[in-house]
Amino acid sequence: MKFSYNWLQSFFKKKLPAPEKLADLIIDHAFEVEGITRSGKDYVLDIGVLSNRGPDCFSHIGMAREIAAILNYNFSISAFKLTENKKIDAKDLIKVIVENKGGCPRYTARVVTDAKVGESPKWIKEKLEACGLRPINNVVDVTNYVMLETGQPLHAFDQEKIEGKKIIVRFAEAGEKITTLDEETYKLNEDILVIADAKNPIAIAGIKGGKNPEIDQKTKTIILESANFDPQDVRKSSKMLNLRTDASLRFEHGLDQNLAEFAINRAAYLIQEITKGKVAGGLIDISVKRNLKKIIRLDLDYADALLGVKIPKKQAIDILKRLEFKIRAVKKTAKIIDVEVPTFRLDVLLPEDLIEEIGRIYGYENIDSAFPMVSLCPPKRNLDIFWENLSKDILRGSGFTEVSNYSFISPKDADTLMFKG
């Protein structure tokens, strides 16, 4: 996955190491870096993010968080303040119905009115191009920008093109078709989750938007979507349609449901600033369940034994805090701590997962290599096997021939297997 070096630098006040040095640090502590290329005044790092880290590291914020932990730097996300037009209620402009809550555990929407669709600012276009995406217009580009920034895919619809002013999350009906933004037509079936209006599908959920309600120069009222879709449903639909996108890649690996609200507010703010639109009052938010925080009890003596090195308690706690884990309970005399796992770390489930986090940030190169201490004892002689082998050797030496035949079976088994001798 491509990451902009300048974009990563924007999260830090302190200067990052040169791209080559930064790549070496990422390789030592997190992921393989498959290449570094120049893009104008920027550098692009192609980082092989592990599949279990997709939920938090398929984004520039996630990668910046990793770099901050490795370098022990402070990093910050740009603050923003979303201003709503309280005279307009989003629910008066669009109605959202989620018929299949298993396939869509959370769906959020915002409405932006009086938008002026046009060309994006240079800084957005440069970042998109560095990451391999083609700029389209200032609304679509913001949704792609926020996806690359936060890891949350978003979509924008032209409100005036949505039939019945309804968004319905449902499974497709047999025989339904959709023409996507790239003007490809796909035949749908009952196993494919779609976003529909009152008449037809207008997007393939978590994969690609439809052509009909796309944003164009005439668009004035925008419906922003930021949702959480079931990873298995997205993967299955993607395989059936042979259609894989940047959005489906992220949904397939799972996403923190709490990310949907932050991302849509961020996108609405940028669209408001760039298009001079007005954000309607209220966030439309339909959710079945939220990612709950996990508490894991960690024995630091066990961590030392598993890693093969004694890491001071204070240092181990500091590493976890740098990765945004929260320490809930610490006893001064004991080396047992309760750790609250942030909801974006879907991969951390066990004490061993926390120990791995401590070990990789501490640096495996700082752990001395040592052979395992084991006791090697020869097995006790089996006299039955010894005399059997000795007898075979004696008979072969006397000119006899040893033959290994098929095992004998009963006539009944032979009939069952329809064996003909």
Contacts in CASP RR format, 6 or more apart in sequence:
PFRMAT RR
TARGET T0000
AUTHOR 0000-0000-0000
METHOD contacts of the structure
MODEL  1
MKFSYNWLQSFFKKKLPAPEKLADLIIDHAFEVEGITRSGKDYVLDIGVL
SNRGPDCFSHIGMAREIAAILNYNFSISAFKLTENKKIDAKDLIKVIVEN
KGGCPRYTARVVTDAKVGESPKWIKEKLEACGLRPINNVVDVTNYVMLET
GQPLHAFDQEKIEGKKIIVRFAEAGEKITTLDEETYKLNEDILVIADAKN
PIAIAGIKGGKNPEIDQKTKTIILESANFDPQDVRKSSKMLNLRTDASLR
FEHGLDQNLAEFAINRAAYLIQEITKGKVAGGLIDISVKRNLKKIIRLDL
DYADALLGVKIPKKQAIDILKRLEFKIRAVKKTAKIIDVEVPTFRLDVLL
PEDLIEEIGRIYGYENIDSAFPMVSLCPPKRNLDIFWENLSKDILRGSGF
TEVSNYSFISPKDADTLMFKG
1 46 0 8 1.000
1 47 0 8 1.000
1 48 0 8 1.000
1 49 0 8 1.000
1 58 0 8 1.000
2 44 0 8 1.000
2 45 0 8 1.000
2 46 0 8 1.000
2 47 0 8 1.000
2 130 0 8 1.000
2 131 0 8 1.000
2 132 0 8 1.000
3 44 0 8 1.000
3 45 0 8 1.000
3 46 0 8 1.000
3 47 0 8 1.000
3 60 0 8 1.000
3 63 0 8 1.000
3 131 0 8 1.000
4 39 0 8 1.000
4 42 0 8 1.000
4 43 0 8 1.000
4 44 0 8 1.000
4 60 0 8 1.000
4 127 0 8 1.000
4 130 0 8 1.000
4 131 0 8 1.000
5 16 0 8 1.000
5 19 0 8 1.000
5 22 0 8 1.000
5 42 0 8 1.000
5 43 0 8 1.000
5 44 0 8 1.000
5 45 0 8 1.000
6 41 0 8 1.000
6 42 0 8 1.000
6 43 0 8 1.000
6 127 0 8 1.000
6 130 0 8 1.000
7 42 0 8 1.000
7 60 0 8 1.000
7 127 0 8 1.000
7 130 0 8 1.000
7 149 0 8 1.000
8 16 0 8 1.000
8 45 0 8 1.000
8 60 0 8 1.000
8 63 0 8 1.000
8 64 0 8 1.000
8 67 0 8 1.000
9 15 0 8 1.000
9 16 0 8 1.000
10 78 0 8 1.000
11 60 0 8 1.000
11 61 0 8 1.000
11 64 0 8 1.000
11 68 0 8 1.000
11 75 0 8 1.000
11 76 0 8 1.000
11 77 0 8 1.000
12 64 0 8 1.000
12 67 0 8 1.000
12 68 0 8 1.000
12 73 0 8 1.000
12 74 0 8 1.000
12 75 0 8 1.000
13 74 0 8 1.000
13 76 0 8 1.000
14 73 0 8 1.000
14 74 0 8 1.000
16 22 0 8 1.000
16 67 0 8 1.000
16 71 0 8 1.000
16 73 0 8 1.000
17 25 0 8 1.000
17 71 0 8 1.000
19 36 0 8 1.000
19 43 0 8 1.000
19 45 0 8 1.000
20 36 0 8 1.000
22 45 0 8 1.000
22 67 0 8 1.000
23 33 0 8 1.000
23 35 0 8 1.000
23 36 0 8 1.000
23 45 0 8 1.000
25 67 0 8 1.000
25 70 0 8 1.000
25 71 0 8 1.000
26 33 0 8 1.000
26 45 0 8 1.000
26 47 0 8 1.000
26 66 0 8 1.000
26 67 0 8 1.000
26 70 0 8 1.000
27 33 0 8 1.000
28 363 0 8 1.000
28 364 0 8 1.000
28 365 0 8 1.000
29 66 0 8 1.000
29 70 0 8 1.000
29 360 0 8 1.000
29 361 0 8 1.000
29 363 0 8 1.000
30 57 0 8 1.000
30 66 0 8 1.000
30 70 0 8 1.000
30 360 0 8 1.000
31 47 0 8 1.000
31 48 0 8 1.000
31 49 0 8 1.000
31 50 0 8 1.000
31 53 0 8 1.000
31 57 0 8 1.000
32 47 0 8 1.000
32 48 0 8 1.000
33 45 0 8 1.000
33 46 0 8 1.000
33 47 0 8 1.000
33 48 0 8 1.000
34 46 0 8 1.000
34 47 0 8 1.000
34 48 0 8 1.000
35 45 0 8 1.000
35 46 0 8 1.000
36 43 0 8 1.000
36 44 0 8 1.000
36 45 0 8 1.000
36 46 0 8 1.000
37 43 0 8 1.000
37 44 0 8 1.000
37 46 0 8 1.000
38 44 0 8 1.000
39 129 0 8 1.000
39 130 0 8 1.000
42 126 0 8 1.000
42 130 0 8 1.000
44 130 0 8 1.000
44 131 0 8 1.000
47 63 0 8 1.000
49 57 0 8 1.000
49 58 0 8 1.000
50 57 0 8 1.000
51 253 0 8 1.000
52 347 0 8 1.000
53 347 0 8 1.000
54 250 0 8 1.000
54 253 0 8 1.000
54 254 0 8 1.000
55 253 0 8 1.000
55 254 0 8 1.000
55 255 0 8 1.000
55 256 0 8 1.000
55 344 0 8 1.000
55 345 0 8 1.000
55 346 0 8 1.000
55 347 0 8 1.000
56 62 0 8 1.000
56 65 0 8 1.000
56 256 0 8 1.000
56 344 0 8 1.000
56 345 0 8 1.000
56 346 0 8 1.000
56 347 0 8 1.000
57 63 0 8 1.000
57 66 0 8 1.000
58 151 0 8 1.000
58 249 0 8 1.000
58 250 0 8 1.000
58 253 0 8 1.000
59 147 0 8 1.000
59 148 0 8 1.000
59 149 0 8 1.000
59 150 0 8 1.000
59 151 0 8 1.000
59 152 0 8 1.000
60 148 0 8 1.000
60 149 0 8 1.000
61 77 0 8 1.000
61 149 0 8 1.000
61 150 0 8 1.000
61 151 0 8 1.000
64 75 0 8 1.000
65 75 0 8 1.000
65 323 0 8 1.000
65 324 0 8 1.000
67 73 0 8 1.000
67 75 0 8 1.000
68 74 0 8 1.000
68 75 0 8 1.000
68 322 0 8 1.000
69 319 0 8 1.000
69 322 0 8 1.000
69 323 0 8 1.000
69 361 0 8 1.000
70 361 0 8 1.000
72 322 0 8 1.000
80 265 0 8 1.000
80 266 0 8 1.000
80 269 0 8 1.000
81 269 0 8 1.000
82 265 0 8 1.000
82 268 0 8 1.000
82 269 0 8 1.000
82 272 0 8 1.000
82 279 0 8 1.000
83 272 0 8 1.000
83 279 0 8 1.000
84 279 0 8 1.000
84 280 0 8 1.000
84 281 0 8 1.000
84 282 0 8 1.000
85 113 0 8 1.000
85 278 0 8 1.000
85 279 0 8 1.000
85 280 0 8 1.000
85 281 0 8 1.000
86 281 0 8 1.000
88 111 0 8 1.000
88 113 0 8 1.000
88 278 0 8 1.000
88 280 0 8 1.000
88 281 0 8 1.000
89 280 0 8 1.000
89 281 0 8 1.000
89 282 0 8 1.000
90 109 0 8 1.000
90 110 0 8 1.000
90 111 0 8 1.000
90 280 0 8 1.000
90 281 0 8 1.000
90 282 0 8 1.000
90 283 0 8 1.000
90 284 0 8 1.000
91 282 0 8 1.000
91 284 0 8 1.000
92 280 0 8 1.000
93 111 0 8 1.000
93 113 0 8 1.000
93 159 0 8 1.000
93 165 0 8 1.000
93 221 0 8 1.000
93 223 0 8 1.000
93 280 0 8 1.000
94 109 0 8 1.000
94 111 0 8 1.000
94 159 0 8 1.000
94 162 0 8 1.000
94 165 0 8 1.000
94 166 0 8 1.000
94 167 0 8 1.000
94 223 0 8 1.000
94 284 0 8 1.000
95 165 0 8 1.000
95 166 0 8 1.000
95 167 0 8 1.000
96 107 0 8 1.000
96 109 0 8 1.000
96 166 0 8 1.000
96 167 0 8 1.000
96 168 0 8 1.000
96 169 0 8 1.000
96 284 0 8 1.000
96 286 0 8 1.000
97 166 0 8 1.000
97 167 0 8 1.000
97 168 0 8 1.000
97 169 0 8 1.000
98 104 0 8 1.000
98 107 0 8 1.000
98 168 0 8 1.000
98 169 0 8 1.000
98 286 0 8 1.000
99 168 0 8 1.000
99 169 0 8 1.000
99 170 0 8 1.000
99 171 0 8 1.000
100 169 0 8 1.000
100 170 0 8 1.000
100 171 0 8 1.000
100 193 0 8 1.000
101 288 0 8 1.000
102 230 0 8 1.000
102 288 0 8 1.000
103 169 0 8 1.000
103 193 0 8 1.000
103 205 0 8 1.000
103 229 0 8 1.000
103 230 0 8 1.000
103 233 0 8 1.000
104 169 0 8 1.000
104 193 0 8 1.000
104 205 0 8 1.000
104 227 0 8 1.000
104 228 0 8 1.000
104 229 0 8 1.000
104 230 0 8 1.000
105 228 0 8 1.000
105 230 0 8 1.000
105 257 0 8 1.000
105 287 0 8 1.000
105 288 0 8 1.000
105 289 0 8 1.000
106 227 0 8 1.000
106 228 0 8 1.000
106 257 0 8 1.000
106 260 0 8 1.000
106 285 0 8 1.000
106 286 0 8 1.000
106 287 0 8 1.000
106 288 0 8 1.000
106 290 0 8 1.000
107 169 0 8 1.000
107 225 0 8 1.000
107 227 0 8 1.000
107 228 0 8 1.000
107 260 0 8 1.000
107 284 0 8 1.000
107 285 0 8 1.000
107 286 0 8 1.000
107 287 0 8 1.000
108 225 0 8 1.000
108 226 0 8 1.000
108 227 0 8 1.000
108 260 0 8 1.000
108 261 0 8 1.000
108 264 0 8 1.000
108 283 0 8 1.000
108 284 0 8 1.000
108 285 0 8 1.000
108 286 0 8 1.000
109 167 0 8 1.000
109 223 0 8 1.000
109 224 0 8 1.000
109 225 0 8 1.000
109 226 0 8 1.000
109 264 0 8 1.000
109 283 0 8 1.000
109 284 0 8 1.000
110 223 0 8 1.000
110 224 0 8 1.000
110 226 0 8 1.000
110 264 0 8 1.000
110 265 0 8 1.000
110 267 0 8 1.000
110 268 0 8 1.000
110 279 0 8 1.000
110 280 0 8 1.000
110 282 0 8 1.000
110 283 0 8 1.000
110 284 0 8 1.000
111 159 0 8 1.000
111 221 0 8 1.000
111 222 0 8 1.000
111 223 0 8 1.000
111 224 0 8 1.000
111 279 0 8 1.000
111 280 0 8 1.000
111 281 0 8 1.000
112 221 0 8 1.000
112 222 0 8 1.000
112 224 0 8 1.000
112 268 0 8 1.000
112 271 0 8 1.000
112 272 0 8 1.000
112 275 0 8 1.000
112 277 0 8 1.000
112 278 0 8 1.000
112 279 0 8 1.000
112 280 0 8 1.000
113 220 0 8 1.000
113 221 0 8 1.000
113 222 0 8 1.000
113 277 0 8 1.000
113 278 0 8 1.000
113 280 0 8 1.000
114 220 0 8 1.000
114 221 0 8 1.000
114 276 0 8 1.000
114 277 0 8 1.000
114 278 0 8 1.000
115 139 0 8 1.000
115 219 0 8 1.000
115 220 0 8 1.000
115 221 0 8 1.000
115 222 0 8 1.000
115 271 0 8 1.000
115 275 0 8 1.000
115 276 0 8 1.000
115 277 0 8 1.000
116 275 0 8 1.000
116 276 0 8 1.000
116 277 0 8 1.000
117 137 0 8 1.000
117 138 0 8 1.000
117 139 0 8 1.000
117 215 0 8 1.000
117 216 0 8 1.000
117 217 0 8 1.000
117 218 0 8 1.000
117 219 0 8 1.000
117 275 0 8 1.000
118 137 0 8 1.000
118 138 0 8 1.000
118 217 0 8 1.000
118 275 0 8 1.000
119 135 0 8 1.000
119 137 0 8 1.000
119 138 0 8 1.000
120 128 0 8 1.000
120 135 0 8 1.000
120 137 0 8 1.000
120 138 0 8 1.000
120 141 0 8 1.000
120 142 0 8 1.000
120 274 0 8 1.000
121 138 0 8 1.000
121 274 0 8 1.000
124 135 0 8 1.000
124 138 0 8 1.000
124 141 0 8 1.000
124 142 0 8 1.000
124 145 0 8 1.000
124 274 0 8 1.000
125 135 0 8 1.000
125 141 0 8 1.000
127 145 0 8 1.000
127 148 0 8 1.000
128 134 0 8 1.000
128 135 0 8 1.000
128 141 0 8 1.000
128 144 0 8 1.000
128 145 0 8 1.000
128 148 0 8 1.000
129 135 0 8 1.000
131 148 0 8 1.000
133 144 0 8 1.000
133 148 0 8 1.000
133 246 0 8 1.000
135 141 0 8 1.000
137 215 0 8 1.000
137 216 0 8 1.000
137 217 0 8 1.000
138 271 0 8 1.000
138 274 0 8 1.000
138 275 0 8 1.000
139 156 0 8 1.000
139 215 0 8 1.000
139 219 0 8 1.000
139 222 0 8 1.000
139 271 0 8 1.000
139 275 0 8 1.000
140 156 0 8 1.000
140 215 0 8 1.000
142 267 0 8 1.000
142 270 0 8 1.000
142 271 0 8 1.000
142 274 0 8 1.000
143 153 0 8 1.000
143 154 0 8 1.000
143 155 0 8 1.000
143 156 0 8 1.000
143 224 0 8 1.000
143 267 0 8 1.000
144 246 0 8 1.000
145 270 0 8 1.000
146 152 0 8 1.000
146 154 0 8 1.000
146 263 0 8 1.000
146 266 0 8 1.000
146 267 0 8 1.000
146 270 0 8 1.000
147 153 0 8 1.000
147 154 0 8 1.000
147 246 0 8 1.000
147 247 0 8 1.000
147 250 0 8 1.000
147 263 0 8 1.000
149 266 0 8 1.000
150 259 0 8 1.000
150 262 0 8 1.000
150 263 0 8 1.000
150 266 0 8 1.000
151 250 0 8 1.000
151 255 0 8 1.000
151 259 0 8 1.000
151 263 0 8 1.000
152 226 0 8 1.000
152 250 0 8 1.000
152 255 0 8 1.000
152 259 0 8 1.000
152 260 0 8 1.000
152 262 0 8 1.000
152 263 0 8 1.000
152 264 0 8 1.000
153 206 0 8 1.000
153 246 0 8 1.000
153 247 0 8 1.000
153 250 0 8 1.000
153 251 0 8 1.000
154 224 0 8 1.000
154 225 0 8 1.000
154 226 0 8 1.000
154 263 0 8 1.000
154 264 0 8 1.000
154 267 0 8 1.000
155 195 0 8 1.000
155 203 0 8 1.000
155 209 0 8 1.000
155 224 0 8 1.000
155 225 0 8 1.000
155 247 0 8 1.000
156 215 0 8 1.000
156 222 0 8 1.000
156 223 0 8 1.000
156 224 0 8 1.000
156 225 0 8 1.000
157 167 0 8 1.000
157 202 0 8 1.000
157 203 0 8 1.000
157 213 0 8 1.000
157 214 0 8 1.000
157 215 0 8 1.000
157 222 0 8 1.000
157 223 0 8 1.000
157 225 0 8 1.000
158 213 0 8 1.000
158 214 0 8 1.000
158 215 0 8 1.000
158 216 0 8 1.000
158 219 0 8 1.000
158 221 0 8 1.000
158 222 0 8 1.000
158 223 0 8 1.000
159 165 0 8 1.000
159 221 0 8 1.000
159 222 0 8 1.000
159 223 0 8 1.000
160 219 0 8 1.000
160 220 0 8 1.000
160 221 0 8 1.000
161 212 0 8 1.000
161 213 0 8 1.000
161 214 0 8 1.000
162 197 0 8 1.000
162 202 0 8 1.000
162 213 0 8 1.000
162 223 0 8 1.000
163 197 0 8 1.000
163 198 0 8 1.000
163 199 0 8 1.000
163 200 0 8 1.000
164 197 0 8 1.000
164 198 0 8 1.000
164 199 0 8 1.000
165 198 0 8 1.000
166 197 0 8 1.000
166 198 0 8 1.000
167 195 0 8 1.000
167 196 0 8 1.000
167 197 0 8 1.000
167 202 0 8 1.000
167 223 0 8 1.000
167 225 0 8 1.000
168 195 0 8 1.000
168 196 0 8 1.000
168 197 0 8 1.000
168 198 0 8 1.000
169 193 0 8 1.000
169 194 0 8 1.000
169 195 0 8 1.000
169 196 0 8 1.000
169 205 0 8 1.000
169 227 0 8 1.000
170 193 0 8 1.000
170 194 0 8 1.000
170 196 0 8 1.000
171 190 0 8 1.000
171 191 0 8 1.000
171 192 0 8 1.000
171 193 0 8 1.000
171 194 0 8 1.000
172 188 0 8 1.000
172 189 0 8 1.000
172 190 0 8 1.000
172 192 0 8 1.000
172 193 0 8 1.000
172 194 0 8 1.000
172 201 0 8 1.000
173 188 0 8 1.000
173 190 0 8 1.000
174 189 0 8 1.000
174 190 0 8 1.000
175 187 0 8 1.000
175 188 0 8 1.000
175 189 0 8 1.000
176 187 0 8 1.000
176 188 0 8 1.000
176 194 0 8 1.000
176 200 0 8 1.000
176 201 0 8 1.000
177 185 0 8 1.000
177 186 0 8 1.000
177 187 0 8 1.000
177 188 0 8 1.000
178 185 0 8 1.000
178 186 0 8 1.000
178 188 0 8 1.000
178 194 0 8 1.000
178 200 0 8 1.000
178 201 0 8 1.000
178 202 0 8 1.000
178 203 0 8 1.000
178 204 0 8 1.000
178 210 0 8 1.000
179 185 0 8 1.000
179 186 0 8 1.000
179 210 0 8 1.000
179 211 0 8 1.000
179 212 0 8 1.000
180 186 0 8 1.000
180 204 0 8 1.000
180 208 0 8 1.000
180 209 0 8 1.000
180 210 0 8 1.000
180 211 0 8 1.000
180 243 0 8 1.000
181 208 0 8 1.000
181 209 0 8 1.000
181 210 0 8 1.000
181 211 0 8 1.000
181 214 0 8 1.000
182 208 0 8 1.000
183 211 0 8 1.000
184 243 0 8 1.000
186 204 0 8 1.000
186 241 0 8 1.000
186 243 0 8 1.000
188 194 0 8 1.000
188 201 0 8 1.000
188 204 0 8 1.000
189 240 0 8 1.000
191 236 0 8 1.000
191 237 0 8 1.000
191 240 0 8 1.000
192 204 0 8 1.000
192 205 0 8 1.000
192 237 0 8 1.000
192 240 0 8 1.000
192 241 0 8 1.000
193 204 0 8 1.000
193 205 0 8 1.000
193 206 0 8 1.000
193 229 0 8 1.000
193 230 0 8 1.000
193 233 0 8 1.000
193 234 0 8 1.000
193 237 0 8 1.000
194 201 0 8 1.000
194 202 0 8 1.000
194 203 0 8 1.000
194 204 0 8 1.000
194 205 0 8 1.000
195 201 0 8 1.000
195 202 0 8 1.000
195 203 0 8 1.000
195 204 0 8 1.000
195 205 0 8 1.000
195 209 0 8 1.000
195 225 0 8 1.000
196 202 0 8 1.000
197 213 0 8 1.000
200 212 0 8 1.000
201 210 0 8 1.000
202 209 0 8 1.000
202 210 0 8 1.000
202 212 0 8 1.000
202 213 0 8 1.000
203 209 0 8 1.000
203 210 0 8 1.000
203 225 0 8 1.000
204 210 0 8 1.000
204 237 0 8 1.000
204 241 0 8 1.000
204 243 0 8 1.000
205 227 0 8 1.000
205 229 0 8 1.000
205 233 0 8 1.000
205 234 0 8 1.000
205 237 0 8 1.000
206 227 0 8 1.000
206 229 0 8 1.000
206 234 0 8 1.000
206 247 0 8 1.000
206 248 0 8 1.000
206 251 0 8 1.000
207 234 0 8 1.000
207 237 0 8 1.000
207 238 0 8 1.000
207 241 0 8 1.000
207 243 0 8 1.000
207 245 0 8 1.000
207 247 0 8 1.000
207 248 0 8 1.000
207 251 0 8 1.000
208 243 0 8 1.000
208 245 0 8 1.000
208 247 0 8 1.000
208 248 0 8 1.000
215 222 0 8 1.000
222 271 0 8 1.000
224 264 0 8 1.000
224 267 0 8 1.000
224 268 0 8 1.000
224 271 0 8 1.000
225 264 0 8 1.000
226 260 0 8 1.000
226 261 0 8 1.000
226 263 0 8 1.000
226 264 0 8 1.000
226 267 0 8 1.000
227 260 0 8 1.000
228 255 0 8 1.000
228 257 0 8 1.000
228 259 0 8 1.000
228 260 0 8 1.000
229 251 0 8 1.000
231 251 0 8 1.000
231 252 0 8 1.000
231 253 0 8 1.000
231 254 0 8 1.000
234 248 0 8 1.000
234 251 0 8 1.000
234 252 0 8 1.000
235 248 0 8 1.000
235 252 0 8 1.000
238 244 0 8 1.000
238 245 0 8 1.000
238 248 0 8 1.000
238 252 0 8 1.000
254 346 0 8 1.000
256 291 0 8 1.000
256 343 0 8 1.000
256 344 0 8 1.000
256 346 0 8 1.000
257 287 0 8 1.000
257 289 0 8 1.000
257 290 0 8 1.000
257 291 0 8 1.000
257 343 0 8 1.000
258 290 0 8 1.000
258 291 0 8 1.000
258 343 0 8 1.000
258 344 0 8 1.000
259 344 0 8 1.000
261 283 0 8 1.000
261 285 0 8 1.000
264 283 0 8 1.000
265 283 0 8 1.000
268 279 0 8 1.000
269 279 0 8 1.000
271 277 0 8 1.000
272 278 0 8 1.000
272 279 0 8 1.000
291 343 0 8 1.000
291 346 0 8 1.000
292 343 0 8 1.000
293 340 0 8 1.000
293 341 0 8 1.000
293 342 0 8 1.000
293 343 0 8 1.000
294 340 0 8 1.000
294 341 0 8 1.000
294 348 0 8 1.000
294 349 0 8 1.000
295 328 0 8 1.000
295 338 0 8 1.000
295 339 0 8 1.000
295 340 0 8 1.000
295 341 0 8 1.000
296 338 0 8 1.000
296 339 0 8 1.000
296 341 0 8 1.000
296 348 0 8 1.000
296 349 0 8 1.000
296 350 0 8 1.000
296 351 0 8 1.000
296 353 0 8 1.000
296 354 0 8 1.000
297 336 0 8 1.000
297 337 0 8 1.000
297 338 0 8 1.000
297 339 0 8 1.000
297 351 0 8 1.000
298 336 0 8 1.000
298 337 0 8 1.000
298 338 0 8 1.000
298 339 0 8 1.000
298 351 0 8 1.000
298 354 0 8 1.000
298 355 0 8 1.000
299 335 0 8 1.000
299 336 0 8 1.000
299 351 0 8 1.000
300 311 0 8 1.000
300 313 0 8 1.000
300 316 0 8 1.000
300 335 0 8 1.000
300 336 0 8 1.000
300 337 0 8 1.000
301 335 0 8 1.000
302 351 0 8 1.000
302 355 0 8 1.000
303 311 0 8 1.000
303 316 0 8 1.000
303 351 0 8 1.000
303 354 0 8 1.000
303 355 0 8 1.000
303 358 0 8 1.000
304 310 0 8 1.000
304 311 0 8 1.000
306 352 0 8 1.000
306 355 0 8 1.000
307 355 0 8 1.000
307 358 0 8 1.000
307 359 0 8 1.000
307 362 0 8 1.000
307 367 0 8 1.000
308 367 0 8 1.000
308 370 0 8 1.000
309 362 0 8 1.000
309 366 0 8 1.000
309 367 0 8 1.000
309 368 0 8 1.000
311 358 0 8 1.000
311 359 0 8 1.000
311 362 0 8 1.000
313 335 0 8 1.000
315 362 0 8 1.000
316 358 0 8 1.000
316 362 0 8 1.000
317 327 0 8 1.000
317 330 0 8 1.000
317 337 0 8 1.000
319 357 0 8 1.000
319 358 0 8 1.000
319 359 0 8 1.000
319 361 0 8 1.000
319 362 0 8 1.000
320 327 0 8 1.000
320 339 0 8 1.000
320 354 0 8 1.000
320 357 0 8 1.000
320 358 0 8 1.000
321 327 0 8 1.000
322 361 0 8 1.000
323 357 0 8 1.000
323 361 0 8 1.000
324 342 0 8 1.000
325 339 0 8 1.000
325 340 0 8 1.000
325 341 0 8 1.000
325 342 0 8 1.000
325 345 0 8 1.000
325 354 0 8 1.000
325 357 0 8 1.000
326 339 0 8 1.000
326 340 0 8 1.000
326 342 0 8 1.000
327 337 0 8 1.000
327 338 0 8 1.000
327 339 0 8 1.000
327 340 0 8 1.000
328 337 0 8 1.000
328 338 0 8 1.000
328 339 0 8 1.000
328 340 0 8 1.000
329 337 0 8 1.000
329 338 0 8 1.000
330 337 0 8 1.000
331 337 0 8 1.000
339 354 0 8 1.000
341 348 0 8 1.000
347 353 0 8 1.000
348 354 0 8 1.000
348 357 0 8 1.000
359 367 0 8 1.000
392 402 0 8 1.000
395 402 0 8 1.000
396 402 0 8 1.000
409 417 0 8 1.000
409 419 0 8 1.000
414 421 0 8 1.000
END
